[in-house]
Amino acid sequence: MRTCRMPEAPRRLLHIEASPRGARSRSSAVARHLIDRLGGIEIERIDVFDADLPELGGGMIEGRYALIAGEPVAPGIAADWAAIRAHADRLLSFDTWLISTPMWNFGLPYRLKHYIDLVTHPGMTFAVEPTGVVGLAAGRTAILVGSGALDTRPGSALADHDHQIAYLRRWLAFIGVEDVHGITICPTYGEVDAVEAVTGEAYAAAEAIAAELVARA
Ligand SMILES: Cc1cc2nc3c(=O)[nH]c(=O)nc-3n(C[C@H](O)[C@H](O)[C@H](O)COP(=O)(O)O)c2cc1C
């Protein structure tokens, strides 16, 4: 039988930052605005464009198939797989994840996808049981901040172009994360007034989510 845990107030938050635009990034700015309103919790950041992310090509990827078969990874790639496990363990050591990302070609910037591919392996963030896949990240809270030039918000004409927020929700569900909050900043291209309006709405949404999380304490 599945048990439901009430979401708790954040104590340790990992900000996974996927825009390489630094101070010019809208998604990063809205994420920082939310963080500034949480106060009194431990916060760490991983900038996926700057992080040391092991490659998953060549013989390395065979480790994934070994894990699926319930076998140890081959000795020649064990050190690299230990580095991958360290990324997954670090992610799971946080109760709250804040992922801020632009939309790139309808999906995620490749470095964020690389990070997701690194941490999503059997025995790390999910387990394969006789009854099916079980997410090992259950009980965590995720906040998604997605920016994009196009209006891909739910209900818009281009909503089906969204492989960014929709993809992140799909991935989070796969690894067991159910408490997910989304903020979109789009369209960021167009009339200045319209862009300012959606940006203001995103800051307001960040404030509302921060207030909701703080109120859980
Ligand atoms: C390589 C690249 C691809 C992009 N592809 C899309 C896209 O498919 N859809 C979209 O709405 N915007 C796209 N954009 C625009 C960015 O998502 C948009 O400028 C966003 O506001 C940037 O967010 P940031 O300031 O947080 O980096 C793309 C931008 C870049 C650099």
The ligand as an ORCA input file, in Angstrom:
! r2SCAN-3c Opt
* xyz 0 1
  C      20.155     27.779    -27.885
  C      18.837     28.440    -27.575
  C      17.667     27.805    -27.955
  C      16.432     28.381    -27.619
  N      15.286     27.706    -27.957
  C      14.088     28.184    -27.527
  C      12.892     27.443    -27.751
  O      12.854     26.368    -28.304
  N      11.712     27.967    -27.307
  C      11.662     29.158    -26.635
  O      10.569     29.568    -26.215
  N      12.792     29.890    -26.434
  C      14.009     29.419    -26.848
  N      15.162     30.125    -26.596
  C      15.056     31.426    -25.892
  C      15.268     31.328    -24.393
  O      14.531     30.262    -23.814
  C      14.791     32.635    -23.747
  O      15.588     33.706    -24.222
  C      14.820     32.587    -22.253
  O      14.143     33.704    -21.747
  C      16.240     32.571    -21.715
  O      16.203     32.390    -20.305
  P      17.435     32.808    -19.382
  O      17.504     34.312    -19.446
  O      17.110     32.300    -18.027
  O      18.663     32.151    -19.966
  C      16.395     29.605    -26.918
  C      17.596     30.242    -26.578
  C      18.793     29.657    -26.872
  C      20.074     30.351    -26.431
*
